[in-house]
Amino acid sequence: MVMYTERQLDLAFAAYVVQLTKIKVEQGIEIFIPDREDFRKIYEAVWEDILEDDFYSDDSGLRH
């Protein structure tokens, strides 16, 4: 289970939407922008992958 605050989710969602919008405008392509609750699923899945992957941590427990 990934624990995070709603503020962390909101900040990540805002950054995500900004980047998708930037790509949409600069490249002139249609990109689906999920709503906040759909983004929550993406956010949790990405963090679960990061936390389970040995690449992101070493023996000292530090995250890269």
C-alpha positions in Angstrom: 0.0 0.0 0.0 1.2 3.5 -0.9 0.6 6.2 1.7 0.4 9.8 0.6 -1.5 13.0 1.4 -4.2 14.5 -0.7 -1.9 17.5 -1.1 0.8 15.3 -2.6 -1.7 13.9 -5.0 -3.0 17.3 -6.0 0.5 18.6 -6.6 1.4 15.6 -8.8 -1.9 15.9 -10.6 -1.3 19.6 -11.4 2.2 18.9 -12.7 0.9 16.0 -14.8 -1.9 18.1 -16.4 0.5 21.0 -17.1 2.9 18.6 -18.9 0.2 16.9 -20.9 -1.3 20.3 -21.9 2.2 21.5 -22.9 2.6 18.4 -25.1 -0.9 18.8 -26.5 -0.3 22.5 -27.5 3.3 22.2 -28.7 2.7 19.1 -30.8 -0.9 19.8 -31.8 -2.1 16.3 -30.9 -5.1 15.3 -29.0 -4.2 13.8 -25.6 -6.7 12.5 -23.1 -6.3 14.2 -19.7 -7.7 12.0 -16.9 -9.7 13.4 -14.0 -8.2 13.5 -10.5 -9.6 10.1 -9.5 -8.3 8.4 -12.6 -5.0 10.0 -12.0 -5.0 8.6 -8.4 -4.9 5.1 -9.9 -1.9 6.1 -12.1 -0.1 7.7 -9.2 -0.6 4.7 -6.9 0.5 2.2 -9.6 3.7 4.2 -10.4 4.6 4.5 -6.7 4.0 0.8 -6.1 6.3 0.0 -9.0 9.0 2.4 -7.7 8.8 1.0 -4.2 8.9 -2.6 -5.3 11.8 -2.2 -7.8 15.3 -2.9 -6.5 16.7 -0.4 -9.1 15.3 2.5 -7.0 17.0 1.5 -3.7 20.4 0.2 -2.7 21.6 -1.6 0.4 21.6 1.5 2.5 17.8 2.0 1.8 18.4 5.3 0.0 16.2 6.1 -3.0 17.6 7.2 -6.3 
